[in-house]
């Protein structure tokens, strides 16, 4: 079986990137052909840019893009669906054409984080807009997710590329065993020549469904799979220094750090109305990835080919940090605290400055209804969160433990209480 798979992947890598069946060009003016993106004008350009004609895409190469071997690409709902809901097959095919060409030589791996499940389910369920209530969002996701993956499966099949669906919630990746399993699954899919299509498990998520149009999820998946590059595709061709619809604004080509965009007023969700994210979530995702040592390119779906070729398009976010312990990035940015623990001054210093585990002796207060293994916030005397971690005891167990040493707890309550309330391996300092 493994031999057959390896042989099949060699065939895929050797084949020409021309689809096995013709792909008709879209007549929808909202659906530019991604395969000729260098000739496209920006999706959202300022009037000044429109007057001057389409923005010329520079041939300057971004080496970190061309050298990247494992790439996470995130595409938003508005780039895949119609304004009324429902998948736009031509848009999906155009994106697939670009991604298939990038991986055709066998030297690059692609993980696709795709929004669009809820949006794809709107039209089939007779909904004209994205519903606000959770139950109907989940119903739309249930219908749309199958349609979305089926469309990707059929489109990538034109190139002989297999697709694997991976649905995640934040809980899957903040807990140690779940995190390792998610990594192994994604890594094995890539090793076997499949292209993972990742989405949030909206049909069962609660708070997670408001995660932010999968932008943050994409940044965390890039960290999870140890990607060399994150590309965020949407209906906007980059970050601008003002409202791109107004004269006098210009694209920000490169962001070396937060200080470069401190003056920029960042807009919210796009005009299509089918997604939940906007430029705010994209910039936050770029910040998370860059701080974890992963460079980011933010641009429109119509410029995907240029972005993945390393051309000067969109906005590049340079690395600002180094890769941290894998799971802790998820714990800091993706987990939803189920309660909080108030720490005394000594415990705050031990956790924040000493990078120590949290013991019961340093806890002053307990709030929330959580169980062992849940994420909780650790707060200082002023009530400000200073850290987040996975707790080893239920909320109902902790009140009788507060302020007591581990030896005392073991003597009076049993040896199972002679351990940390939050171990330092399951704890991340905030800020």
C-alpha positions as CSV (number, residue, x, y, z in Angstrom):
1,X,0.0,0.0,0.0
2,X,2.8,2.4,1.0
3,X,4.6,1.5,-2.2
4,X,1.6,2.2,-4.3
5,X,1.0,5.5,-2.7
6,X,4.7,6.5,-3.2
7,X,4.5,5.5,-6.9
8,X,1.2,7.4,-7.3
9,X,2.8,10.6,-5.8
10,X,5.8,10.3,-8.2
11,X,3.3,10.2,-11.0
12,X,1.6,13.3,-9.7
13,X,4.9,15.1,-9.3
14,X,5.9,14.2,-12.9
15,X,2.7,15.2,-14.6
16,X,2.1,18.4,-16.4
17,X,0.1,21.0,-14.5
18,X,-2.5,21.3,-17.3
19,X,-5.9,20.2,-16.0
20,X,-7.2,16.9,-17.3
21,X,-10.4,18.7,-18.3
22,X,-10.8,22.2,-19.6
23,X,-11.7,24.9,-17.0
24,X,-14.1,27.5,-18.5
25,X,-13.4,31.0,-17.7
26,X,-15.8,32.8,-15.5
27,X,-18.1,35.4,-16.8
28,X,-18.7,36.8,-13.3
29,X,-16.9,40.2,-13.0
30,X,-16.3,39.4,-9.4
31,X,-14.3,36.3,-10.3
32,X,-11.0,37.3,-11.8
33,X,-8.9,34.5,-13.3
34,X,-6.2,33.7,-10.7
35,X,-4.0,32.1,-13.4
36,X,-3.3,35.5,-15.0
37,X,-3.1,37.5,-11.8
38,X,-0.2,39.7,-13.0
39,X,-2.6,41.3,-15.4
40,X,-5.3,41.9,-12.9
41,X,-6.0,45.2,-11.1
42,X,-6.3,45.2,-7.4
43,X,-9.7,44.0,-6.0
44,X,-9.9,47.0,-3.8
45,X,-7.8,49.9,-5.1
46,X,-7.9,53.5,-4.3
47,X,-9.4,55.9,-6.9
48,X,-5.9,57.3,-7.5
49,X,-4.7,53.8,-8.4
50,X,-7.7,53.2,-10.6
51,X,-7.0,56.5,-12.5
52,X,-3.4,55.4,-13.1
53,X,-4.4,52.0,-14.4
54,X,-3.8,48.5,-12.9
55,X,-1.0,48.3,-10.4
56,X,2.1,46.8,-12.1
57,X,3.3,43.8,-10.2
58,X,7.1,44.0,-9.7
59,X,9.3,41.2,-10.7
60,X,11.3,41.7,-7.5
61,X,11.6,38.3,-5.8
62,X,10.9,37.8,-2.1
63,X,13.5,35.0,-1.4
64,X,11.7,33.8,1.7
65,X,8.7,32.9,-0.5
66,X,10.6,31.1,-3.3
67,X,12.6,29.2,-0.7
68,X,9.6,28.1,1.4
69,X,9.0,24.4,1.2
70,X,5.9,24.0,3.4
71,X,3.3,26.7,2.8
72,X,0.0,27.3,4.5
73,X,-2.5,29.2,2.3
74,X,-5.7,30.6,3.7
75,X,-8.6,31.7,1.6
76,X,-11.7,33.6,2.8
77,X,-15.3,33.0,2.1
78,X,-15.7,36.1,-0.1
79,X,-13.1,34.7,-2.5
80,X,-15.0,31.4,-3.0
81,X,-18.7,32.2,-2.9
82,X,-21.2,34.5,-4.5
83,X,-22.6,37.5,-2.5
84,X,-25.9,35.6,-2.1
85,X,-24.2,32.5,-0.7
86,X,-23.2,29.3,-2.6
87,X,-19.9,28.2,-4.0
88,X,-18.5,29.8,-7.2
89,X,-17.0,26.8,-9.1
90,X,-14.9,29.0,-11.3
91,X,-13.3,30.8,-8.4
92,X,-12.5,27.5,-6.7
93,X,-11.1,26.1,-9.9
94,X,-8.9,29.2,-10.4
95,X,-7.5,28.9,-6.9
96,X,-6.8,25.2,-7.4
97,X,-5.0,25.9,-10.7
98,X,-2.6,28.1,-8.9
99,X,-2.0,25.8,-5.9
100,X,-1.6,22.7,-8.2
101,X,1.1,24.5,-10.2
102,X,3.0,25.5,-7.1
103,X,3.2,21.9,-5.8
104,X,3.6,20.3,-9.2
105,X,7.4,19.9,-9.0
106,X,7.1,17.9,-5.8
107,X,9.4,20.3,-3.9
108,X,6.7,22.3,-2.2
109,X,3.9,21.2,0.2
110,X,0.6,23.1,0.5
111,X,-1.9,23.1,3.4
112,X,-5.1,24.9,2.5
113,X,-7.1,26.6,5.3
114,X,-10.4,27.3,3.7
115,X,-13.3,29.3,5.0
116,X,-16.6,29.0,3.1
117,X,-18.6,26.2,4.8
118,X,-21.2,28.5,6.3
119,X,-21.4,30.7,3.2
120,X,-21.7,27.6,0.9
121,X,-24.6,26.4,2.9
122,X,-26.7,29.6,2.8
123,X,-28.2,29.2,-0.7
124,X,-29.0,25.5,-0.4
125,X,-30.9,26.2,2.9
126,X,-32.7,29.2,1.4
127,X,-30.9,31.8,3.5
128,X,-30.1,35.2,2.0
129,X,-27.5,36.2,4.6
130,X,-25.2,34.7,7.1
131,X,-27.5,34.0,10.2
132,X,-26.6,35.5,13.5
133,X,-27.8,32.7,15.7
134,X,-25.4,29.8,16.5
135,X,-27.9,27.0,15.6
136,X,-28.5,28.2,12.1
137,X,-24.8,28.9,11.6
138,X,-24.0,25.3,12.5
139,X,-26.8,24.0,10.2
140,X,-25.4,26.0,7.3
141,X,-21.9,24.7,8.1
142,X,-23.1,21.2,8.2
143,X,-24.6,21.5,4.7
144,X,-21.8,23.7,3.3
145,X,-18.8,21.8,4.5
146,X,-19.7,18.8,2.5
147,X,-20.2,20.9,-0.6
148,X,-17.0,22.7,0.0
149,X,-14.8,19.6,0.3
150,X,-16.6,17.9,-2.6
151,X,-15.8,20.9,-4.8
152,X,-12.1,20.9,-3.8
153,X,-11.9,17.1,-4.3
154,X,-13.3,17.4,-7.8
155,X,-11.2,20.4,-8.7
156,X,-7.9,19.0,-7.5
157,X,-8.7,15.6,-9.1
158,X,-8.1,17.4,-12.5
159,X,-4.4,17.3,-11.5
160,X,-4.4,13.9,-9.8
161,X,-4.1,15.5,-6.4
162,X,-5.8,13.8,-3.4
163,X,-7.6,16.0,-0.8
164,X,-7.8,15.2,2.9
165,X,-10.3,17.1,5.1
166,X,-9.2,18.1,8.6
167,X,-11.7,19.8,10.9
168,X,-10.3,21.4,14.1
169,X,-11.5,23.2,17.2
170,X,-9.2,25.1,19.5
171,X,-9.6,22.3,22.1
172,X,-8.1,19.9,19.6
173,X,-4.8,21.8,19.7
174,X,-4.4,23.3,23.1
175,X,-4.4,19.9,24.9
176,X,-1.1,18.1,24.7
177,X,-2.3,14.7,23.3
178,X,-4.8,16.3,20.9
179,X,-2.1,18.6,19.6
180,X,0.3,15.8,18.8
181,X,-2.4,13.9,17.1
182,X,-3.4,16.9,14.9
183,X,0.3,17.4,13.9
184,X,0.8,13.7,13.1
185,X,-2.4,13.6,10.9
186,X,-1.4,16.7,8.9
187,X,2.2,15.7,8.6
188,X,1.2,12.2,7.4
189,X,-1.2,13.6,4.8
190,X,1.6,15.7,3.4
191,X,4.0,12.7,3.4
192,X,1.5,10.6,1.5
193,X,1.1,13.3,-1.2
194,X,-2.3,14.5,-0.1
195,X,-3.3,18.2,0.2
196,X,-5.0,18.9,3.6
197,X,-8.0,21.2,3.5
198,X,-8.4,22.5,7.0
199,X,-11.4,24.3,8.4
200,X,-12.9,24.9,11.8
201,X,-15.3,22.3,13.0
202,X,-18.2,24.8,13.0
203,X,-20.9,22.2,13.3
204,X,-19.9,21.3,16.9
205,X,-18.1,24.5,17.9
206,X,-19.6,26.9,20.4
207,X,-17.4,29.9,21.3
208,X,-14.9,28.6,18.7
209,X,-17.3,29.4,15.8
210,X,-16.5,33.1,16.4
211,X,-12.8,32.4,16.0
212,X,-12.4,35.1,13.3
213,X,-12.9,33.9,9.7
214,X,-10.2,31.3,10.0
215,X,-7.4,33.9,9.8
216,X,-6.1,33.1,13.3
217,X,-6.7,29.4,12.7
218,X,-4.4,29.7,9.7
219,X,-1.7,31.3,11.7
220,X,-1.8,28.6,14.3
221,X,-2.0,25.8,11.7
222,X,1.1,27.3,10.1
223,X,2.8,27.0,13.4
224,X,1.4,23.5,14.0
225,X,2.7,22.1,10.8
226,X,6.0,24.0,11.0
227,X,5.4,25.9,7.9
228,X,7.9,28.2,6.2
229,X,5.3,30.7,4.9
230,X,1.7,31.8,5.5
231,X,-0.2,33.3,2.6
232,X,-3.6,35.0,3.5
233,X,-5.9,35.5,0.5
234,X,-9.0,37.6,0.6
235,X,-10.9,40.2,-1.5
236,X,-8.4,42.9,-0.6
237,X,-5.1,43.2,-2.3
238,X,-3.1,44.2,0.7
239,X,-2.9,46.5,3.8
240,X,-3.4,50.2,3.0
241,X,-2.4,53.3,5.0
242,X,-6.0,54.4,4.9
243,X,-9.3,53.6,3.4
244,X,-8.4,52.1,-0.1
245,X,-11.6,53.6,-1.5
246,X,-10.4,57.1,-0.9
247,X,-7.8,59.1,-2.9
248,X,-4.3,59.5,-1.6
249,X,-4.0,56.1,0.1
250,X,-1.3,53.6,-0.8
251,X,-0.5,49.9,-0.3
252,X,1.9,49.1,2.5
253,X,4.4,46.7,0.9
254,X,6.3,45.6,4.0
255,X,5.7,45.4,7.7
256,X,8.9,44.8,9.8
257,X,7.1,45.1,13.1
258,X,4.0,46.5,14.9
259,X,5.5,50.0,14.9
260,X,5.2,50.1,11.1
261,X,1.4,50.0,11.2
262,X,0.7,51.7,14.5
263,X,-0.8,54.7,12.7
264,X,-3.0,52.7,10.4
265,X,-6.8,52.5,11.0
266,X,-7.7,49.0,10.2
267,X,-11.1,48.2,8.8
268,X,-13.6,45.4,9.7
269,X,-15.4,42.8,7.7
270,X,-15.5,43.1,3.9
271,X,-18.5,44.1,1.8
272,X,-19.4,40.7,0.6
273,X,-21.2,39.9,3.9
274,X,-20.6,36.2,3.9
275,X,-17.6,36.0,6.2
276,X,-16.9,37.0,9.8
277,X,-13.3,38.4,9.4
278,X,-11.9,41.6,8.1
279,X,-8.5,43.3,8.0
280,X,-8.4,43.3,11.8
281,X,-8.3,39.5,12.0
282,X,-5.8,39.2,9.1
283,X,-3.4,41.6,10.7
284,X,-3.8,39.9,14.0
285,X,-3.1,36.5,12.3
286,X,0.0,38.0,10.6
287,X,1.2,39.3,13.9
288,X,0.8,35.8,15.6
289,X,2.6,34.0,12.7
290,X,5.4,36.6,12.4
291,X,6.0,36.5,16.2
292,X,6.3,32.7,15.9
293,X,9.0,33.0,13.2
294,X,6.8,32.6,10.1
295,X,6.7,35.3,7.4
296,X,3.3,36.2,6.0
297,X,2.1,37.6,2.7
298,X,-1.4,39.2,2.7
299,X,-3.0,39.8,-0.7
300,X,-6.1,39.2,-2.8
301,X,-7.1,35.8,-4.2
302,X,-6.7,37.3,-7.7
303,X,-3.0,37.8,-7.0
304,X,-2.3,34.4,-5.5
305,X,0.0,33.3,-8.4
306,X,2.1,36.4,-8.0
307,X,2.2,36.1,-4.2
308,X,3.3,32.5,-4.4
309,X,5.9,33.3,-7.0
310,X,7.6,35.8,-4.6
311,X,6.6,38.9,-6.6
312,X,6.1,42.2,-4.9
313,X,2.4,42.1,-4.4
314,X,0.2,42.6,-1.3
315,X,1.7,43.2,2.1
316,X,4.7,41.2,3.5
317,X,4.9,40.8,7.2
318,X,8.5,39.9,8.2
319,X,9.4,37.6,11.1
320,X,9.5,39.3,14.4
321,X,10.2,36.4,16.7
322,X,11.4,32.8,16.9
323,X,9.4,29.6,17.0
324,X,8.1,28.9,20.6
325,X,7.1,25.7,22.2
326,X,4.4,24.4,19.9
327,X,1.3,24.0,22.0
328,X,1.8,27.1,24.0
329,X,1.0,29.4,21.0
330,X,-2.4,27.7,20.8
331,X,-2.9,28.0,24.5
332,X,-2.2,31.8,24.3
333,X,-4.2,32.6,21.2
334,X,-6.8,30.0,20.7
335,X,-8.0,28.6,24.0
336,X,-11.1,29.9,25.8
337,X,-10.6,30.2,29.5
338,X,-13.2,28.4,31.6
339,X,-12.4,30.2,34.8
340,X,-9.7,32.1,36.6
341,X,-7.3,31.8,39.5
342,X,-6.3,34.8,41.6
343,X,-2.6,34.8,42.5
344,X,-0.7,36.4,45.4
345,X,2.3,38.6,44.6
346,X,4.8,35.8,45.3
347,X,3.0,33.4,42.9
348,X,2.8,36.1,40.2
349,X,6.6,36.6,40.4
350,X,7.2,32.9,40.4
351,X,5.0,32.3,37.3
352,X,5.9,35.4,35.3
353,X,9.5,36.0,36.2
354,X,10.6,32.6,37.4
355,X,8.7,30.6,34.8
356,X,7.7,28.3,37.6
357,X,4.6,26.0,38.0
358,X,1.7,27.3,40.0
359,X,1.2,25.7,43.4
360,X,-1.9,25.9,45.6
361,X,0.0,27.9,48.2
362,X,0.1,30.9,45.8
363,X,-3.6,30.9,44.9
364,X,-5.9,33.4,46.7
365,X,-9.2,33.0,44.7
366,X,-11.0,30.7,42.3
367,X,-13.7,31.7,39.8
368,X,-15.6,29.7,37.2
369,X,-16.9,26.2,36.7
370,X,-14.1,24.2,35.2
371,X,-12.7,20.7,35.3
372,X,-9.2,19.3,35.3
373,X,-7.6,19.9,31.9
374,X,-9.5,23.1,31.1
375,X,-7.7,26.3,30.3
376,X,-7.9,29.0,33.0
377,X,-6.5,32.5,33.3
378,X,-4.0,33.4,36.1
379,X,-4.6,36.9,37.4
380,X,-2.6,39.2,39.6
381,X,-3.9,41.1,42.6
382,X,-5.4,43.8,40.4
383,X,-7.4,41.2,38.4
384,X,-5.2,41.5,35.3
385,X,-4.5,38.3,33.4
386,X,-0.8,37.5,33.5
387,X,-0.8,33.9,32.3
388,X,-2.9,31.1,31.0
389,X,-2.6,27.4,31.7
390,X,-4.3,24.0,31.8
391,X,-5.5,23.3,35.4
392,X,-5.0,19.9,37.0
393,X,-7.9,20.1,39.4
394,X,-11.7,20.7,39.2
395,X,-13.0,24.1,40.4
396,X,-14.9,22.4,43.3
397,X,-11.6,20.8,44.5
398,X,-9.5,24.0,44.8
399,X,-11.2,26.1,47.5
400,X,-10.0,23.7,50.3
401,X,-6.5,23.7,48.8
402,X,-5.8,27.4,48.7
403,X,-2.7,28.7,50.5
404,X,-1.6,25.2,51.5
405,X,1.7,23.5,50.7
406,X,1.9,20.4,48.6
407,X,3.2,18.4,51.5
408,X,0.3,19.4,53.7
409,X,-2.2,18.6,51.0
410,X,-0.6,15.2,50.5
411,X,-0.7,14.4,54.2
412,X,-4.4,15.5,54.7
413,X,-6.0,14.8,51.3
414,X,-3.9,12.1,49.8
415,X,-0.8,11.7,47.5
416,X,-2.8,12.7,44.4
417,X,-2.9,16.3,45.7
418,X,0.9,16.6,45.9
419,X,1.3,18.2,42.5
420,X,1.1,21.5,40.7
421,X,-2.2,23.2,40.1
422,X,-0.9,24.3,36.7
423,X,2.4,22.8,35.5
424,X,4.9,25.1,33.8
425,X,4.8,22.9,30.7
426,X,1.1,23.7,30.4
427,X,1.4,27.4,31.1
428,X,2.1,30.5,29.0
429,X,2.8,34.0,30.2
430,X,0.8,36.7,28.5
431,X,2.0,40.0,27.2
